[in-house]
Amino acid sequence: MQIHVLQEKILKILLVEDDLHSTELLSQLLAESHYTIDSALNAKTAWQYIETYTYDLIILDIMLPDSDGIELCTKLRAAGHNAPVLLLTAKDSTNDRVMGLEAGADDYMVKPYEFQELIARIRALLRRYSDRDTLSQELTWEHLLLDLRTNTVTYKQKPLRFTHKEYRLLELFLRHPQQVFSRSGLIDQVWSAGEFPGEEAVTTHIKGLRKKLKVAGLPIDPIETLYGLGYRLKPAPVQAMDLPIVHTVVSNPLPDETLPQIDKTRVLEVIAIVTKKLIAILPESIALLQRVAIALNQGNLDPDLRYDGYMEAHRLIGSMGSLGFPEGSAIAFQIEQMLKSDFTLAQSDTAMLLQLITNLEVSVCDSSKSATPILSKSQPQPHYLRQQQGDRSKVMIVDDDPHILNILRVLLERWDLEVITLQNPQQFWQVLEATSPDLLILDLIMPDCNGMDLCQSMRISSLWQDLPIVFLSAHSDRETIRQLFIAGADDYLSKPIVEEDLYTRILSRLERRRQSPKIFSSNIS
């Protein structure tokens, strides 16, 4: 098995975030993880940096004082910048995720977030792009090799000749293994806009491609016909020497010594310093919010002051949550919702706003001595995964690959999770209703079943519409991820699975589900 390693260089990250406390915290902790960090407090400064320097990753807050982060992401992609983009948002809605991904973002995180999870997602994005840059020059299937640099195809090092359309079809299948392409979809991808072939042309070219591959000596036809659906690439035949190797299912393609390691003692020291600064400057935030409430009570709250209060509350959501003040973060969220421009705010709301501001101040005073920053546990006994009634959190995994099911079971049971596995998706609804899981891991492509269809069915069910759904997919391109979120996914994991990513994403999603009833029950109705 070939292992691809990131080059030994200092990776450069641009952090675009207007919250000074979050910026300071993230900059210091990312620097501790051996990344070079540039930070910008607004979109204008960020764009100046982007035009001047080359970045390996851009971390972008959606809410910026001079622009929408999604607009900046769109501008990035339109200008041809291909660096991966990780969005930070205090909003956890499908619409926001879809909009961000449509703008060209690669991943997102909801504030407040675990710093360990942020690091894991940064690593995953850097891995994905490193692998793409390394591997995208050659596409392979068994001993068939398509070299994108020379536009040549060989089988067991012997050159093969194809027509232009046959070559494009083969390239498309190799680039997107397991993805089903309809005939009309292939026409859109392979034929130019000025050509108007009928669907029978696709059948003819695929027939010619199959014939040439058979003559070349391929042991099986690599292209599978799914009647009524289209075509897809079959899994490459397994060689005998490959049978003992199961590491392609769960892997960490970067050796430990190349990964930035986090000294948790140092993390706590940095967080303690930034927390003191937050507490020291909090009276200024409270004073601003009080000015908003006074203006509201007097009937002269102008849009600029309201927006300033909204942005201040928005910043507090992330910084307070990440620094160990979850109650204060939840209260700041309620204030933010009240001050949104589309919320009808009347003088009669003044008492409620003042009460929230008071609660915000009290929450920090009460918990400042015992504030615990959000850090992942290093021991496999996360107490927060216990439900109030004492039961373990249940995770249901649906995948037609028994190896993946077995490995995921072993990995998740280490964290004291109850794991339900299902290999036959035809029994999905029966098992789901019998087990009532707290989280669902769903494979995207399974025989006679589409994971997106199951997800969409759950989202229109009053019983299951709020169940967290994490997709498992070999496809990590932006369009596939966008379609997953449109279908109702909460998150996704790319195959091969990286153990660190699995833990951070599943555990953080379960923790968010555990906290959500308490937070949202107190939201403004």
C-alpha positions in Angstrom: 0.0 0.0 0.0 1.4 3.3 -1.0 1.5 6.0 1.6 1.5 9.7 0.7 3.1 12.1 3.1 2.9 15.9 3.3 6.1 17.6 2.4 8.1 18.8 5.4 7.2 22.4 5.2 5.5 25.0 7.4 1.9 25.1 6.3 0.5 28.6 6.1 -3.1 29.4 7.2 -5.1 32.6 6.8 -7.6 33.2 9.6 -10.4 35.7 8.8 -12.3 36.4 12.0 -13.4 39.7 13.5 -13.6 38.5 17.1 -10.3 39.6 18.7 -10.5 36.9 21.4 -11.1 34.1 19.0 -8.4 35.4 16.7 -5.9 35.6 19.5 -6.8 32.1 20.8 -6.8 30.4 17.4 -3.6 32.2 16.2 -1.6 31.1 19.3 -2.9 27.6 19.4 -2.4 27.0 15.7 1.1 28.4 16.0 1.6 25.9 18.8 0.7 23.2 16.3 3.5 24.5 14.0 1.3 26.3 11.5 2.2 29.8 10.2 -0.8 32.1 10.8 -1.9 35.3 9.2 -5.0 36.9 10.6 -7.4 39.4 9.2 -10.3 41.1 11.0 -12.3 42.0 7.9 -12.8 40.9 4.2 -10.9 43.8 2.7 -7.7 43.0 4.6 -8.2 39.3 3.9 -8.4 39.9 0.2 -5.1 42.0 0.3 -3.4 39.0 2.0 -4.8 36.5 -0.5 -3.6 38.6 -3.5 -0.1 38.9 -1.9 0.6 35.5 -0.4 -0.1 31.8 -1.1 -2.0 29.9 1.6 -2.5 26.2 2.2 -5.8 26.8 4.0 -8.2 29.7 4.7 -10.4 29.7 7.8 -13.3 32.1 7.2 -15.9 33.4 9.6 -19.3 33.8 7.8 -20.1 37.0 9.8 -17.7 39.8 9.0 -18.1 43.6 9.6 -17.6 44.7 6.0 -18.8 41.6 4.0 -20.5 38.2 4.2 -17.9 35.5 4.5 -19.8 33.5 1.8 -19.4 36.4 -0.6 -15.7 36.4 0.1 -15.5 32.7 -0.6 -17.4 33.2 -3.9 -15.0 35.9 -4.9 -12.1 33.6 -4.0 -13.3 30.8 -6.3 -14.2 33.2 -9.1 -10.6 34.6 -9.0 -9.2 31.0 -9.4 -7.9 30.5 -5.8 -8.1 26.8 -5.0 -6.9 26.7 -1.4 -9.3 24.8 0.8 -11.8 26.9 2.8 -13.1 26.1 6.2 -16.1 28.2 7.2 -16.8 29.2 10.8 -20.4 29.9 11.7 -22.6 30.4 14.7 -25.5 29.0 12.6 -26.1 25.3 12.4 -28.8 25.2 9.6 -28.8 23.2 6.4 -29.4 26.3 4.3 -26.3 28.0 5.6 -24.2 24.9 5.0 -25.5 24.5 1.5 -24.9 28.2 0.7 -21.4 27.9 2.0 -20.6 24.8 0.0 -22.2 26.3 -3.2 -19.9 29.3 -2.7 -16.9 26.9 -2.9 -16.2 26.1 0.8 -14.8 22.7 1.6 -16.0 22.2 5.2 -17.6 24.1 8.0 -17.6 24.2 11.8 -20.3 25.6 14.1 -19.4 27.9 17.0 -18.6 27.2 19.8 -16.2 24.4 18.7 -13.7 22.1 20.2 -10.2 23.2 19.4 -9.2 19.5 18.9 -12.0 19.1 16.4 -10.9 22.2 14.5 -7.3 20.8 14.3 -8.7 17.5 13.1 -10.7 19.2 10.3 -7.7 21.3 9.3 -5.6 18.1 9.0 -8.3 16.4 7.1 -8.6 19.2 4.6 -4.8 19.5 4.2 -4.6 15.7 3.7 -7.4 15.7 1.1 -5.7 18.5 -0.9 -2.3 17.0 -0.5 -3.6 13.6 -1.7 -5.4 15.3 -4.6 -2.2 17.1 -5.7 -0.2 14.0 -5.4 -2.6 11.5 -7.0 -4.5 13.5 -9.5 -1.8 13.1 -12.1 -2.5 9.4 -12.4 -5.9 7.5 -12.3 -5.8 3.8 -11.9 -8.0 0.7 -11.9 -6.3 -2.6 -11.4 -3.3 -2.4 -13.8 -5.1 0.2 -16.0 -3.4 3.6 -15.8 -4.5 6.9 -17.2 -1.8 9.6 -17.1 -3.3 13.1 -17.1 0.0 14.7 -17.8 0.5 13.0 -21.1 -3.2 12.1 -21.8 -2.2 8.5 -22.4 -3.7 5.2 -21.2 -1.7 2.0 -20.5 -2.6 -1.5 -19.3 0.3 -3.4 -17.7 2.5 -0.7 -19.2 1.3 -1.4 -22.8 -0.2 1.7 -24.5 -3.9 1.7 -25.5 -5.6 3.8 -28.1 -9.0 5.4 -27.7 -11.1 8.0 -29.4 -11.5 11.3 -27.7 -15.0 10.5 -26.4 -13.8 7.0 -25.2 -10.9 8.7 -23.4 -13.2 11.3 -21.7 -15.6 8.6 -20.6 -12.9 6.5 -19.1 -11.4 9.5 -17.3 -14.8 10.5 -15.9 -15.4 7.0 -14.5 -11.9 6.8 -13.0 -12.2 10.2 -11.4 -15.5 9.3 -9.8 -15.5 5.6 -8.8 -18.9 4.2 -7.6 -20.7 7.4 -8.8 -23.7 6.5 -11.1 -23.9 8.5 -14.3 -27.1 8.6 -16.4 -26.8 8.8 -20.2 -27.9 12.4 -20.2 -25.4 13.1 -17.4 -22.6 11.6 -19.5 -23.6 13.8 -22.5 -23.4 16.9 -20.3 -20.0 15.9 -19.0 -18.3 14.5 -22.2 -19.9 16.2 -25.2 -19.4 19.9 -25.8 -22.3 22.5 -25.8 -22.4 22.6 -29.6 -23.0 18.9 -30.0 -26.5 17.4 -29.8 -26.1 13.6 -29.7 -28.9 11.2 -28.8 -28.5 8.9 -25.7 -27.8 6.0 -28.1 -24.5 7.7 -28.8 -23.4 7.1 -25.2 -24.3 3.4 -25.5 -22.2 3.2 -28.7 -19.1 4.8 -27.2 -19.3 2.8 -24.0 -19.6 -0.4 -26.1 -16.5 0.6 -28.1 -14.6 1.4 -24.8 -15.5 -1.9 -23.3 -14.4 -3.8 -26.4 -11.0 -2.1 -26.5 -10.5 -2.8 -22.7 -11.4 -6.5 -23.2 -8.9 -6.8 -26.1 -6.3 -5.2 -23.9 -6.6 -8.1 -21.4 -8.6 -6.7 -18.5 -9.9 -9.6 -16.4 -13.4 -8.1 -16.1 -15.5 -5.4 -17.7 -14.8 -2.3 -15.4 -18.0 -0.5 -16.4 -21.2 -1.7 -14.7 -24.6 -1.1 -16.3 -27.4 -0.2 -13.8 -30.5 -0.7 -15.8 -32.9 2.3 -15.5 -30.1 4.4 -13.9 -26.9 4.5 -16.0 -23.3 3.4 -15.6 -20.6 3.4 -12.9 -17.1 2.0 -12.4 -16.9 -1.3 -10.7 -14.5 -1.9 -7.7 -11.2 -3.1 -9.0 -10.6 -6.9 -8.6 -8.9 -7.7 -5.3 -5.4 -9.3 -5.7 -4.5 -12.2 -3.5 -1.6 -10.2 -2.0 -4.0 -7.5 -1.0 -6.4 -9.7 1.0 -4.7 -9.4 4.4 -4.6 -5.5 4.1 -7.6 -3.9 5.8 -5.9 -0.5 6.5 -7.5 1.1 3.4 -10.7 1.3 5.4 -9.4 3.2 8.4 -6.1 4.9 7.9 -4.0 7.8 8.9 -1.9 8.6 5.7 0.3 11.0 7.6 2.7 9.4 10.1 2.4 10.8 13.6 5.8 12.5 13.5 4.7 14.7 10.6 1.5 15.8 12.3 1.4 18.9 14.5 1.0 17.6 18.0 -0.9 19.7 20.6 0.6 20.1 24.1 -2.7 20.2 26.1 -0.9 21.9 29.1 0.2 24.6 26.7 -3.3 24.8 25.3 -4.8 25.4 28.7 -2.2 28.0 29.5 -3.0 30.0 26.3 -6.8 29.6 26.9 -6.3 30.9 30.5 -4.6 34.0 29.3 -7.2 34.7 26.6 -10.0 34.0 29.1 -8.6 36.7 31.5 -8.6 39.2 28.6 -12.2 38.3 27.7 -13.4 38.8 31.3 -11.5 42.1 31.5 -13.1 43.5 28.3 -16.6 42.0 28.9 -17.9 45.2 30.6 -17.3 47.0 27.3 -19.5 44.4 25.5 -22.1 44.6 28.2 -22.1 48.4 28.0 -22.7 48.3 24.2 -25.6 45.9 24.6 -27.1 48.1 27.3 -26.9 51.1 25.0 -28.9 49.1 22.5 -31.5 48.3 25.1 -31.7 51.9 26.3 -32.1 53.2 22.7 -34.8 50.6 22.2 -36.7 51.6 25.3 -36.5 55.3 24.2 -37.8 54.4 20.7 -34.7 55.7 18.9 -32.7 52.5 18.2 -31.0 53.3 14.8 -29.9 50.4 12.4 -26.2 51.1 12.9 -26.3 50.7 16.7 -28.5 47.6 16.4 -26.0 46.1 14.0 -23.1 46.8 16.3 -25.0 45.1 19.1 -25.8 42.1 16.8 -22.2 41.7 15.8 -21.0 42.0 19.4 -23.4 39.2 20.5 -22.3 37.1 17.5 -18.6 37.4 18.5 -19.5 36.4 22.1 -21.2 33.2 20.9 -17.9 31.8 19.7 -15.4 33.2 22.1 -17.4 32.5 25.3 -18.3 28.9 24.1 -14.7 28.0 23.2 -13.3 29.5 26.4 -15.6 27.5 28.8 -18.7 29.6 29.2 -21.4 27.5 27.5 -24.3 29.3 29.3 -23.0 32.7 28.4 -22.6 31.5 24.8 -26.2 30.3 24.7 -27.4 33.7 26.1 -25.4 35.6 23.6 -27.1 33.5 20.9 -30.5 34.6 22.2 -29.4 38.2 22.1 -28.1 37.8 18.6 -31.4 36.4 17.4 -33.3 39.4 19.0 -31.0 41.9 17.2 -31.1 40.3 13.8 -32.5 42.7 11.2 -35.3 40.3 10.2 -36.6 40.1 13.9 -39.4 42.4 14.7 -38.1 44.3 17.7 -40.5 46.5 19.7 -40.2 48.7 22.8 -42.0 46.0 24.8 -39.0 43.7 24.2 -36.7 46.0 26.2 -37.3 44.1 29.5 -36.5 40.8 27.9 -33.3 42.2 26.3 -32.1 43.8 29.6 -32.8 40.5 31.4 -30.7 38.6 28.8 -27.9 41.1 29.2 -28.0 40.7 33.0 -28.0 37.0 32.7 -25.0 37.2 30.4 -23.0 39.2 32.9 -24.0 36.9 35.8 -23.1 33.7 33.8 -19.5 34.9 33.5 -19.2 36.0 37.1 -20.6 32.7 38.3 -18.5 30.4 36.2 -15.3 32.4 35.8 -13.6 30.5 38.6 -14.5 27.1 37.2 -14.6 27.8 33.5 -13.6 24.7 31.5 -12.5 25.3 27.9 -13.8 22.9 25.3 -11.1 20.3 24.9 -11.4 16.7 23.8 -10.9 14.1 26.5 -7.7 12.0 26.2 -9.2 9.0 28.0 -11.8 6.8 26.3 -14.5 7.5 29.0 -16.3 10.7 27.9 -18.9 11.1 30.6 -20.9 13.6 28.6 -21.9 10.8 26.3 -24.0 9.4 29.1 -27.7 10.2 28.8 -29.5 11.6 31.8 -31.1 8.3 32.5 -27.7 6.6 32.6 -27.9 4.8 29.2 -25.1 4.9 26.7 -25.4 6.9 23.5 -26.4 4.7 20.6 -24.9 5.0 17.2 -26.4 3.1 14.2 -24.2 2.4 11.2 -25.6 1.4 7.8 -23.1 0.1 5.3 -23.0 -2.8 2.9 -19.3 -3.4 3.6 -18.9 -5.8 6.6 -15.3 -4.8 7.1 -16.2 -1.1 7.6 -19.0 -2.1 10.0 -16.6 -4.2 12.1 -13.9 -1.6 12.2 -16.3 1.2 13.0 -17.8 -0.9 15.8 -14.4 -1.5 17.4 -13.4 2.1 17.2 -16.6 3.6 18.5 -17.1 1.0 21.3 -13.7 2.2 22.7 -15.6 5.4 23.6 -18.3 3.6 25.5 -20.8 4.0 22.7 -23.5 1.4 22.0 -23.1 0.5 18.3 -25.8 -1.0 16.1 -24.6 -2.1 12.7 -26.8 -2.9 9.6 -25.4 -4.4 6.4 -28.7 -4.9 4.7 -30.4 -1.5 4.1 -33.6 -3.2 3.2 -34.1 -3.7 7.0 -33.3 0.0 7.7 -36.7 1.2 9.0 -37.3 -1.9 11.1 -33.9 -1.6 12.8 -34.2 2.1 13.2 -37.5 2.0 14.9 -36.4 -0.9 17.1 -33.2 0.7 18.4 -34.0 4.5 18.4 -30.3 5.6 18.0 -28.9 9.0 19.0 -26.9 9.3 15.8 -26.9 7.6 12.4 -23.9 6.9 10.2 -25.1 6.3 6.7 -23.2 5.1 3.6 -23.9 7.0 0.5 -23.9 4.3 -2.1 -25.3 0.8 -1.3 -26.8 -2.0 -3.5 -30.4 -1.3 -4.4 -30.4 1.7 -2.0 -29.3 5.3 -2.0 -28.3 6.9 1.3 -29.5 10.3 0.2 -33.0 8.9 -0.4 -33.1 7.4 3.1 -31.9 10.7 4.5 -34.6 12.7 2.7 -37.2 10.3 3.9 -36.1 10.8 7.5 -36.1 14.6 7.2 -39.8 14.6 6.3 -40.7 12.2 9.2 -41.8 14.0 12.4 -40.3 11.2 14.4 -36.8 11.2 12.8 -36.3 14.7 11.3 -34.0 15.9 14.1 -31.8 12.7 14.3 -28.2 13.7 13.5 -27.1 12.0 10.3 -23.4 11.7 9.3 -22.7 10.4 5.8 -19.8 8.0 5.0 -18.6 8.5 1.4 -15.6 7.9 -0.8 -16.6 11.0 -2.7 -15.3 14.2 -1.1 -15.8 16.6 -4.0 -17.7 19.8 -3.3 -20.7 18.8 -5.5 -21.3 15.5 -3.6 -20.9 17.2 -0.2 -23.4 19.9 -1.3 -25.9 17.3 -2.4 -25.5 15.5 1.0 -26.4 18.7 2.9 -29.3 19.4 0.6 -30.6 15.9 1.4 -30.4 16.8 5.1 -27.0 15.6 6.3 -25.5 17.1 9.5 -22.0 16.1 8.6 -19.9 13.7 6.5 -16.8 11.5 6.8 -14.6 10.7 3.8 -13.3 7.3 3.1 -10.7 6.1 3.9 -11.7 6.9 7.5 -9.1 8.7 9.6 -9.6 7.6 13.2 -9.1 11.1 14.6 -11.7 12.6 12.3 -14.2 9.8 13.3 -13.8 10.6 17.0 -14.0 14.4 16.8 -16.9 14.5 14.4 -19.1 11.8 16.0 -18.4 12.9 19.6 -18.9 16.6 19.0 -22.2 15.8 17.2 -23.4 13.7 20.1 -22.4 16.4 22.6 -24.2 19.0 20.5 -27.3 16.8 20.5 -27.0 16.4 24.3 -26.9 20.2 24.8 -29.4 21.2 22.3 -32.6 20.6 24.3 -31.3 22.7 27.2 -30.2 25.6 24.9 -33.1 25.7 22.5 -35.7 25.4 25.2 -34.6 28.7 26.5 -34.6 30.4 23.1 -36.9 33.3 22.3 -40.3 32.1 21.1 
